[in-house]
């Protein structure tokens, strides 16, 4: 039975395979591990640029000019390097960017080393395409059709061009006057607080600078001018001296800050001393009714108010620019004289540590050549000078 069935199978002539059966066989991998060869897809034809009229090109050039001034835009190449109607980067090609097109899309099949910018059109990165920079589209879109954009993808919509700056709001004369008076009044309060702090914690230094000013205002003024002229050379010399060593180079910023703070402290201390003397000269009789510390505080408050009051008065005329300018000039001149004299007094008194009039205890006169007994001559005995003690003792 089995032998008959086998003979029947062998007797059937092999028929050719159908098309469906052929596809099934070809899709199966061979035992050697090789894959069947697929039919290559036909290459896509390169898109053609869009034909533009002269009016459209002129309009695009205006848009390009606005795009250059847009803060959100990237840098464009020269106008002659911008492709009107579109641009195509073929597959397998590399182009140095930035590349730009206007009025037509940019199709990227190859590689763009830089930015790809389309104005009034799209940027399309197809499969196998790559943009190493940014892909920017103004009034269009950025599309990835299997490609890669290594940078940012930006789509600018709405009006293109520079951002309109808001017009500065001009203050009314009343508001300007109020702000100026508030500013000068704040400086008045700050100086008063500093003066009170100096009287409480550093009165001896203030007394030293004040004594250096009394009766020698001219000398202190010229010393202040000389100090002002020497500030810049002294700072430069300090920097050069520190720059000699490596550690000195690291200390230069701290030395500059310390130098500026020291100069500001001397100027403030000297100005407070001038204000104190001014206050004492304005109300000398009234100061005698107060304690010494209270009299100093009253004189200091009066002096600071007088000097800073000039600035407050100038600020009160902010609504009249001419009057304000004249008053500010007067305030600047008077304040500069006071600060210069105070700085000179602070330098002469070494920051208030050296008093101008130092009192010494009265030292009795000493006879450097006391009475001496002359050398006796041969045969003559020198007589002894009587003293009160000896005479009293002889009695």
C-alpha positions as CSV (number, residue, x, y, z in Angstrom):
1,X,0.0,0.0,0.0
2,X,2.7,2.4,0.9
3,X,4.7,1.5,-2.1
4,X,1.8,2.3,-4.4
5,X,1.2,5.8,-2.9
6,X,4.9,6.6,-3.2
7,X,4.9,5.6,-6.9
8,X,1.8,7.7,-7.5
9,X,3.5,10.9,-6.0
10,X,6.6,10.5,-8.0
11,X,4.6,10.0,-11.1
12,X,3.1,13.6,-10.8
13,X,5.0,16.1,-13.0
14,X,6.3,19.1,-11.1
15,X,4.1,22.2,-11.9
16,X,5.5,25.7,-12.0
17,X,4.9,27.9,-8.8
18,X,2.4,30.6,-8.9
19,X,3.2,34.3,-8.4
20,X,1.9,34.3,-4.8
21,X,4.0,31.2,-4.0
22,X,7.1,32.9,-5.6
23,X,6.7,35.9,-3.3
24,X,6.3,33.7,-0.3
25,X,9.5,31.9,-1.1
26,X,11.5,35.0,-1.8
27,X,10.5,36.7,1.5
28,X,11.9,33.8,3.5
29,X,15.6,34.2,4.5
30,X,18.0,31.7,3.2
31,X,19.8,29.3,5.4
32,X,23.0,31.3,4.8
33,X,21.5,34.3,6.5
34,X,21.4,36.6,3.5
35,X,18.5,38.9,2.9
36,X,16.7,39.3,-0.4
37,X,17.7,42.4,-2.5
38,X,14.9,45.0,-2.4
39,X,14.1,47.0,-5.4
40,X,15.5,50.6,-5.1
41,X,13.0,53.3,-4.8
42,X,13.0,55.8,-7.7
43,X,14.8,59.1,-6.7
44,X,12.4,62.0,-6.0
45,X,12.7,64.8,-8.6
46,X,14.2,68.0,-7.1
47,X,11.5,70.7,-6.5
48,X,11.7,73.6,-8.8
49,X,11.8,77.2,-7.5
50,X,8.6,79.3,-7.6
51,X,8.5,81.8,-10.4
52,X,8.1,85.3,-8.9
53,X,7.2,88.6,-10.5
54,X,9.1,91.8,-10.1
55,X,6.5,93.2,-7.7
56,X,6.7,90.1,-5.5
57,X,10.5,90.3,-5.4
58,X,10.4,94.0,-4.3
59,X,7.9,93.1,-1.6
60,X,10.2,90.2,-0.4
61,X,13.2,92.5,-0.3
62,X,11.3,94.8,2.0
63,X,10.4,91.8,4.2
64,X,14.0,90.8,4.2
65,X,15.1,94.2,5.4
66,X,12.6,94.0,8.3
67,X,13.7,90.5,9.1
68,X,17.3,91.8,9.5
69,X,16.1,94.2,12.2
70,X,13.9,91.6,14.0
71,X,15.4,90.7,17.5
72,X,14.0,87.2,17.2
73,X,15.7,86.5,13.8
74,X,19.1,85.0,13.0
75,X,21.8,86.5,10.9
76,X,21.0,86.5,7.2
77,X,23.5,86.2,4.3
78,X,23.9,89.0,1.8
79,X,20.9,89.9,-0.3
80,X,22.5,88.5,-3.5
81,X,23.0,85.1,-1.7
82,X,19.3,84.8,-0.9
83,X,17.5,82.5,-3.3
84,X,14.3,84.1,-4.6
85,X,11.5,81.5,-5.2
86,X,13.0,78.7,-3.1
87,X,16.1,76.5,-2.7
88,X,16.9,72.8,-2.8
89,X,19.9,71.1,-1.2
90,X,20.3,67.9,-3.2
91,X,21.0,64.6,-1.5
92,X,24.6,63.7,-1.0
93,X,25.7,67.4,-1.1
94,X,27.0,69.6,1.7
95,X,26.4,73.3,1.7
96,X,28.1,75.8,4.0
97,X,25.5,78.0,5.8
98,X,23.7,80.1,6.4
99,X,21.4,79.4,3.4
100,X,18.3,81.5,2.9
101,X,15.4,81.7,0.5
102,X,12.5,84.0,0.1
103,X,9.1,83.5,-1.5
104,X,9.7,79.7,-1.9
105,X,10.5,76.8,0.4
106,X,13.9,75.3,1.3
107,X,14.1,71.6,0.7
108,X,17.0,69.9,2.5
109,X,17.9,66.5,1.2
110,X,21.7,66.8,1.9
111,X,23.6,68.6,4.7
112,X,23.6,72.3,5.6
113,X,26.5,73.3,7.8
114,X,24.8,76.3,9.5
115,X,21.4,77.9,9.5
116,X,18.6,77.4,7.0
117,X,16.3,80.4,6.8
118,X,13.1,80.8,4.8
119,X,11.2,84.1,4.5
120,X,7.6,83.8,3.5
121,X,8.0,80.1,3.0
122,X,8.7,76.8,4.7
123,X,11.9,74.9,5.7
124,X,11.4,71.2,5.0
125,X,14.2,68.7,6.1
126,X,13.6,65.4,4.2
127,X,14.9,62.0,5.1
128,X,18.6,61.9,4.9
129,X,18.8,65.7,5.3
130,X,20.5,67.5,8.1
131,X,20.8,71.1,9.3
132,X,23.6,71.6,11.8
133,X,22.5,75.0,12.8
134,X,19.0,76.5,13.3
135,X,16.0,76.1,11.0
136,X,14.0,79.4,10.9
137,X,10.9,80.2,9.0
138,X,9.4,83.6,8.9
139,X,5.7,83.6,8.0
140,X,5.9,79.9,7.4
141,X,6.7,76.7,9.2
142,X,9.6,74.3,9.9
143,X,8.8,70.7,9.0
144,X,10.8,67.5,9.6
145,X,10.1,64.9,6.9
146,X,12.6,62.3,8.4
147,X,15.5,64.8,8.6
148,X,17.5,66.2,11.5
149,X,17.9,69.7,12.8
150,X,20.6,69.9,15.4
151,X,19.9,73.5,16.4
152,X,16.6,75.3,17.2
153,X,13.5,75.3,15.1
154,X,11.9,78.7,15.0
155,X,8.7,79.9,13.4
156,X,8.2,83.7,13.3
157,X,4.6,84.7,12.9
158,X,2.9,88.1,13.0
159,X,4.6,91.4,12.0
160,X,8.3,91.1,11.3
161,X,10.7,93.9,12.2
162,X,12.1,95.8,15.1
163,X,10.1,95.8,18.3
164,X,8.5,99.2,18.7
165,X,9.8,100.8,21.9
166,X,7.4,102.4,24.2
167,X,7.6,106.2,24.2
168,X,9.2,107.4,27.5
169,X,6.6,108.7,29.9
170,X,7.4,112.3,30.7
171,X,6.7,113.3,34.3
172,X,4.6,116.3,35.0
173,X,6.4,119.3,36.6
174,X,4.7,118.5,39.9
175,X,5.8,114.9,39.9
176,X,9.4,115.8,38.9
177,X,9.5,118.4,41.7
178,X,8.2,115.8,44.2
179,X,10.8,113.2,43.2
180,X,13.7,115.7,43.2
181,X,12.7,117.0,46.7
182,X,12.3,113.4,48.0
183,X,15.8,112.5,46.7
184,X,17.6,115.5,48.2
185,X,15.6,115.1,51.4
186,X,16.7,111.5,51.7
187,X,20.3,112.6,51.4
188,X,19.7,115.1,54.2
189,X,18.3,112.4,56.5
190,X,21.2,110.1,55.6
191,X,23.9,112.7,56.5
192,X,22.1,113.5,59.7
193,X,22.1,109.9,60.7
194,X,25.8,109.5,59.8
195,X,26.6,112.6,61.8
196,X,24.7,111.4,64.9
197,X,26.6,108.1,64.6
198,X,29.9,109.8,64.4
199,X,29.1,111.9,67.5
200,X,28.1,108.9,69.4
201,X,30.9,106.5,68.4
202,X,33.8,108.6,67.1
203,X,33.4,112.0,68.7
204,X,37.1,112.3,69.4
205,X,38.0,112.0,65.8
206,X,35.4,114.6,64.8
207,X,36.8,116.9,67.5
208,X,40.3,116.5,66.1
209,X,39.2,117.5,62.6
210,X,37.2,120.4,64.0
211,X,40.2,121.8,65.9
212,X,42.3,121.5,62.8
213,X,39.8,123.6,60.9
214,X,39.4,126.4,63.5
215,X,41.4,129.4,62.6
216,X,43.1,127.6,59.7
217,X,40.4,127.2,57.1
218,X,42.6,128.5,54.2
219,X,45.3,126.0,55.0
220,X,42.9,123.1,55.2
221,X,41.3,124.2,51.9
222,X,44.6,124.2,50.0
223,X,45.5,120.9,51.6
224,X,42.2,119.5,50.4
225,X,42.9,120.6,46.8
226,X,46.4,119.0,46.9
227,X,44.8,115.8,48.2
228,X,42.3,115.7,45.5
229,X,45.0,116.1,42.9
230,X,47.1,113.3,44.5
231,X,44.2,110.8,44.8
232,X,44.6,109.3,41.3
233,X,48.4,109.0,41.3
234,X,48.3,107.5,44.8
235,X,45.8,104.9,43.6
236,X,47.9,104.1,40.5
237,X,51.0,103.8,42.7
238,X,49.2,101.4,45.0
239,X,48.1,99.2,42.2
240,X,51.6,99.1,40.7
241,X,53.1,98.3,44.0
242,X,50.7,95.4,44.6
243,X,51.2,94.1,41.0
244,X,54.8,93.2,41.7
245,X,53.9,90.0,43.5
246,X,51.3,87.3,42.8
247,X,49.6,87.7,46.2
248,X,49.5,91.5,45.5
249,X,47.7,90.9,42.2
250,X,45.0,89.0,44.1
251,X,44.7,91.8,46.6
252,X,44.3,94.6,44.1
253,X,40.4,94.6,44.0
254,X,40.3,94.6,47.8
255,X,42.9,97.4,48.0
256,X,41.0,99.6,45.5
257,X,37.7,99.1,47.5
258,X,39.5,99.9,50.8
259,X,41.1,103.0,49.2
260,X,37.8,104.3,48.0
261,X,36.1,103.7,51.3
262,X,38.9,105.4,53.2
263,X,38.7,108.5,50.9
264,X,34.9,108.6,51.3
265,X,35.2,108.3,55.1
266,X,37.7,111.2,55.3
267,X,35.5,113.4,53.1
268,X,32.4,112.6,55.2
269,X,34.3,113.2,58.4
270,X,35.7,116.5,57.1
271,X,32.3,117.7,55.8
272,X,30.7,116.9,59.2
273,X,33.4,119.0,60.9
274,X,32.8,121.9,58.6
275,X,29.0,121.6,59.2
276,X,29.6,121.6,62.9
277,X,31.7,124.7,62.8
278,X,29.1,126.4,60.6
279,X,26.3,125.5,63.0
280,X,28.3,126.9,65.9
281,X,28.9,130.1,64.1
282,X,25.3,130.5,63.2
283,X,24.0,130.0,66.8
284,X,26.9,130.6,69.1
285,X,24.9,131.9,72.0
286,X,22.3,129.3,72.0
287,X,24.8,126.5,72.1
288,X,26.0,127.7,75.6
289,X,22.7,126.6,77.1
290,X,23.3,123.0,76.2
291,X,25.6,120.3,77.5
292,X,28.7,119.9,75.4
293,X,27.4,116.8,73.6
294,X,24.0,118.4,73.1
295,X,25.6,121.6,71.8
296,X,27.7,119.6,69.3
297,X,24.7,117.7,68.1
298,X,22.7,120.9,67.7
299,X,25.5,122.6,65.8
300,X,26.0,119.6,63.6
301,X,22.2,119.4,62.7
302,X,22.1,123.1,61.9
303,X,25.2,122.9,59.7
304,X,24.1,119.8,57.8
305,X,20.6,121.3,57.3
306,X,22.1,124.5,55.9
307,X,24.3,122.8,53.4
308,X,21.8,120.2,52.3
309,X,19.0,122.7,52.4
310,X,20.6,124.3,49.3
311,X,20.0,121.1,47.4
312,X,16.5,120.8,48.7
313,X,15.8,124.4,47.6
314,X,17.2,123.7,44.2
315,X,15.1,120.5,43.9
316,X,12.0,122.5,44.8
317,X,12.4,124.5,41.6
318,X,12.5,121.5,39.3
319,X,9.4,122.9,37.5
320,X,11.6,125.9,36.5
321,X,14.8,124.5,34.8
322,X,16.7,127.8,34.7
323,X,16.2,128.6,38.4
324,X,17.0,125.0,39.3
325,X,20.2,125.1,37.3
326,X,21.4,128.3,39.0
327,X,20.5,127.0,42.5
328,X,22.2,123.7,41.8
329,X,25.3,125.5,40.6
330,X,25.4,127.4,43.9
331,X,24.9,124.3,45.9
332,X,27.6,122.4,44.1
333,X,30.1,125.2,44.6
334,X,29.4,125.7,48.3
335,X,29.3,121.9,49.0
336,X,32.6,121.4,47.1
337,X,34.4,124.1,49.1
338,X,33.1,122.6,52.4
339,X,34.0,119.1,51.4
340,X,37.5,120.2,50.1
341,X,38.3,122.1,53.3
342,X,37.0,119.2,55.4
343,X,39.2,116.7,53.5
344,X,42.2,118.9,54.0
345,X,41.5,119.2,57.7
346,X,41.1,115.4,57.9
347,X,44.4,114.9,56.2
348,X,46.2,117.4,58.4
349,X,44.8,115.9,61.6
350,X,45.4,112.4,60.3
351,X,41.8,111.5,60.5
352,X,41.3,113.3,63.8
353,X,44.0,111.5,65.7
354,X,46.3,114.5,65.8
355,X,45.1,117.6,67.6
356,X,46.0,121.0,66.3
357,X,46.5,122.5,69.8
358,X,48.0,120.1,72.2
359,X,48.4,121.2,75.8
360,X,51.5,120.3,77.6
361,X,52.1,120.5,81.4
362,X,54.2,123.5,82.5
363,X,57.8,122.4,83.1
364,X,59.7,124.5,85.6
365,X,62.8,126.1,84.3
366,X,65.9,124.2,85.2
367,X,69.3,125.8,85.6
368,X,71.5,123.8,83.2
369,X,74.6,125.3,84.7
370,X,74.3,125.0,88.5
371,X,76.6,126.9,90.7
372,X,79.9,125.2,90.8
373,X,82.8,125.8,93.3
374,X,85.8,127.1,91.4
375,X,89.0,125.1,91.5
376,X,90.9,126.4,94.5
377,X,94.3,128.1,93.9
378,X,97.3,126.7,95.7
379,X,97.2,127.7,99.3
380,X,93.6,129.1,99.2
381,X,90.7,127.1,100.5
382,X,87.5,127.4,98.5
383,X,84.7,128.8,100.5
384,X,81.5,126.7,100.7
385,X,78.2,128.4,99.5
386,X,75.8,128.6,102.3
387,X,72.4,126.9,101.8
388,X,69.2,127.3,103.6
389,X,69.4,123.9,105.1
390,X,72.9,124.3,106.3
391,X,72.2,127.8,107.8
392,X,69.2,126.6,109.6
393,X,71.0,123.5,110.8
394,X,73.9,125.8,112.1
395,X,71.4,127.8,114.1
